[in-house]
Structure formats: structure tokens, C-alpha cells
């Protein structure tokens, strides 16, 4: 419920997820975090529901993070950056046990590659977590949360006065302000 990803694409949900906290540096912790994300995303994200196993979702998420790093790391020479063909080679099929004989949809892989190439996933770093920087994707998530809060307030408003409903929405506005406020 912290990350409302129902109806989102896998990439949009992964962006929302990764931009909300700072990933730890330890590989085992990243693995566990990503596995929990994949477990939820597999059943909620529009495109991930079509994957035969949760492991497909997990592997594609991990591959998206690697692609993002590869394409946007200034230390990697341009001729060494991952190509679309390389991304397809890594993700087209994860083997009989994981992919259950199904290839990943080529149009999905193309859209993921193109979107990551055009727009980096900006994970929360120490600097922007301290300054409260709100990225474009973070802003979209905040607005989506506001809409969801309004829907929740409207759905329970028969039991709430208009003053109580406004108070609930002001609580959300206060949280948004705190996130955006920079000292």
C-alpha cells in the first residue's frame, strides 16, 4: 500500500519505488529489496502480470537497474554502453524453468530500453534525501497519492463531515510540503 503500483507499467512502478529511498550498497540487501518489489509488481503491474513467473519480473527489474547504470554512467565509454541488441540478448528468455517457454515481448523490451535511454532513473541519493529534492517522477507520485487520498476521502465521506474531509486532505498537503521544503 506504500507504493500504489496497480495498473502501472513495470518500469513506472520501478521508477516510483527506486526514487523513494536510498538503495543500500550491499548486494544481498539490494537482492532482498528487489525480490520483495518483484513479488508485489508481478501481480499488480500491467505488463508484469503477463510474465510466466515472479522470477521473470525480478530478473527484468534487475536488468533495468543495470541498463540504467550502464547507459547513464559517465565513466562508461560510449562505445561500451549497452545496445538494444545486448539488452534483448540478456532478457529475451531466461531459460525453460524461469520463462516457461515464453520469450519476453519484444515491444516491451524496446519501450523499456528507449525510455531508460531517454530518461535516467534517479535513485534517491544522500544529497537529494537531505535536501528534499523532488524529481519529475517523484512529483507525479505525489500527485497520484493526492488523487488517491481524495478518492479515499470521498469514499468514506458519508461518515465524515466536510471539515473532517478537508482536515484529512490537509494532512496530505502538509506531508507534501515537508517533502518539497528545502531549508
C-alpha positions as CSV (number, residue, x, y, z in Angstrom):
1,X,0.0,0.0,0.0
2,X,3.0,2.3,0.4
3,X,3.7,2.0,-3.3
4,X,0.5,2.1,-5.3
5,X,1.6,0.3,-8.4
6,X,-1.7,-1.3,-9.6
7,X,-2.2,-0.5,-13.2
8,X,1.2,1.0,-13.8
9,X,3.8,-0.4,-16.2
10,X,6.7,-2.3,-14.5
11,X,9.1,0.5,-15.4
12,X,6.9,3.2,-14.0
13,X,6.4,1.2,-10.8
14,X,10.2,0.6,-10.5
15,X,10.9,4.3,-11.0
16,X,8.5,5.2,-8.3
17,X,10.0,2.6,-6.0
18,X,13.6,3.4,-6.6
19,X,13.2,7.2,-6.3
20,X,11.6,6.9,-2.9
21,X,14.6,5.8,-0.8
22,X,18.3,5.3,-1.0
23,X,19.4,1.8,-2.1
24,X,21.9,0.2,0.3
25,X,25.3,-0.6,-1.1
26,X,25.3,-4.3,-0.1
27,X,24.3,-6.6,-2.9
28,X,22.4,-9.1,-0.7
29,X,20.2,-6.2,0.7
30,X,19.5,-5.0,-2.8
31,X,18.6,-8.5,-3.9
32,X,16.1,-8.9,-1.0
33,X,14.6,-5.4,-1.6
34,X,14.2,-6.2,-5.4
35,X,12.7,-9.6,-4.7
36,X,10.0,-8.0,-2.5
37,X,9.3,-5.5,-5.2
38,X,9.1,-8.2,-7.8
39,X,6.7,-10.2,-5.7
40,X,4.3,-7.3,-5.5
41,X,4.8,-6.0,-9.0
42,X,4.2,-9.4,-10.6
43,X,0.6,-9.3,-9.5
44,X,-0.1,-5.6,-9.8
45,X,1.8,-4.1,-12.8
46,X,0.0,-4.3,-16.1
47,X,2.9,-5.8,-18.1
48,X,4.4,-8.0,-15.3
49,X,1.1,-9.8,-14.9
50,X,1.7,-11.4,-18.3
51,X,5.1,-12.8,-17.3
52,X,5.0,-16.6,-16.5
53,X,6.9,-16.3,-13.2
54,X,7.8,-13.8,-10.5
55,X,11.4,-14.7,-11.3
56,X,10.9,-13.1,-14.8
57,X,9.7,-9.9,-13.1
58,X,12.7,-10.0,-10.7
59,X,15.3,-10.6,-13.5
60,X,13.9,-7.9,-15.7
61,X,13.9,-5.4,-12.8
62,X,17.5,-6.2,-12.0
63,X,18.3,-5.9,-15.7
64,X,16.6,-2.5,-15.9
65,X,18.7,-1.2,-13.0
66,X,21.9,-2.4,-14.7
67,X,20.8,-0.9,-18.0
68,X,20.1,2.4,-16.3
69,X,23.5,2.4,-14.7
70,X,25.2,1.3,-17.9
71,X,23.5,4.0,-20.1
72,X,23.9,6.9,-17.7
73,X,27.3,6.3,-16.0
74,X,29.7,8.9,-17.3
75,X,32.6,6.5,-16.6
76,X,31.5,4.1,-19.3
77,X,32.8,5.0,-22.7
78,X,30.0,5.5,-25.3
79,X,31.2,2.5,-27.4
80,X,31.0,0.2,-24.4
81,X,27.4,1.2,-23.4
82,X,24.7,-1.5,-23.7
83,X,22.9,-1.6,-27.0
84,X,19.3,-2.6,-27.6
85,X,20.5,-5.9,-29.1
86,X,22.6,-6.6,-25.9
87,X,19.6,-5.8,-23.7
88,X,17.4,-8.2,-25.8
89,X,20.1,-10.9,-25.6
90,X,20.1,-10.6,-21.8
91,X,16.3,-10.5,-21.4
92,X,14.6,-12.3,-24.3
93,X,14.3,-15.6,-22.5
94,X,15.6,-16.6,-19.0
95,X,15.5,-20.3,-19.6
96,X,12.9,-23.1,-19.6
97,X,12.5,-23.1,-15.8
98,X,12.0,-19.4,-15.4
99,X,10.4,-18.3,-18.7
100,X,8.3,-21.4,-19.1
101,X,9.0,-21.4,-22.9
102,X,7.8,-17.8,-23.3
103,X,10.0,-15.0,-24.7
104,X,9.7,-11.5,-23.3
105,X,7.6,-9.3,-25.6
106,X,10.0,-7.5,-28.0
107,X,7.9,-4.3,-27.9
108,X,8.1,-4.3,-24.1
109,X,11.9,-4.6,-24.2
110,X,12.1,-1.9,-26.9
111,X,10.0,0.5,-24.9
112,X,11.9,-0.1,-21.7
113,X,15.3,0.4,-23.5
114,X,14.1,3.6,-25.2
115,X,12.6,5.1,-22.1
116,X,15.7,4.3,-19.9
117,X,18.0,5.7,-22.6
118,X,15.9,8.9,-22.8
119,X,15.3,9.4,-19.1
120,X,17.5,8.0,-16.3
121,X,16.0,6.6,-13.2
122,X,17.2,8.9,-10.5
123,X,17.5,6.9,-7.3
124,X,17.5,8.8,-4.0
125,X,21.0,9.7,-3.0
126,X,22.3,11.1,0.2
127,X,22.3,14.6,-1.3
128,X,18.7,14.7,-2.5
129,X,17.3,12.9,0.5
130,X,18.9,15.6,2.7
131,X,17.7,18.5,0.5
132,X,14.2,17.1,-0.2
133,X,14.8,17.4,-3.9
134,X,11.6,16.3,-5.8
135,X,12.3,14.8,-9.2
136,X,9.7,14.8,-12.0
137,X,8.8,11.2,-11.3
138,X,8.6,11.9,-7.6
139,X,6.2,14.8,-8.3
140,X,4.0,12.5,-10.4
141,X,3.9,10.0,-7.5
142,X,2.9,12.8,-5.0
143,X,0.1,14.0,-7.3
144,X,-1.1,10.4,-7.8
145,X,-1.1,10.0,-4.0
146,X,-3.2,13.2,-3.6
147,X,-5.7,11.8,-6.1
148,X,-5.9,8.6,-4.2
149,X,-6.3,10.4,-0.9
150,X,-9.2,12.4,-2.4
151,X,-10.8,9.1,-3.6
152,X,-10.4,7.6,-0.2
153,X,-11.8,10.7,1.5
154,X,-14.8,10.7,-1.0
155,X,-15.5,7.0,-0.4
156,X,-15.6,7.4,3.4
157,X,-17.1,10.9,3.4
158,X,-20.6,9.8,4.1
159,X,-19.3,9.2,7.7
160,X,-17.2,12.3,7.7
161,X,-18.2,16.0,7.8
162,X,-16.7,18.2,5.1
163,X,-14.5,19.7,7.7
164,X,-13.1,16.3,8.6
165,X,-12.5,15.5,4.9
166,X,-10.7,18.8,4.4
167,X,-8.6,18.0,7.5
168,X,-7.6,14.6,6.0
169,X,-6.6,16.3,2.8
170,X,-4.6,19.0,4.7
171,X,-2.6,16.2,6.4
172,X,-1.6,15.0,3.0
173,X,-0.8,18.6,1.8
174,X,1.4,19.0,4.9
175,X,3.3,15.9,4.1
176,X,3.8,17.1,0.5
177,X,5.1,20.4,1.8
178,X,7.6,18.8,4.2
179,X,9.0,16.7,1.3
180,X,9.4,19.7,-1.0
181,X,10.5,22.3,1.5
182,X,14.2,23.0,1.3
183,X,15.9,24.8,4.2
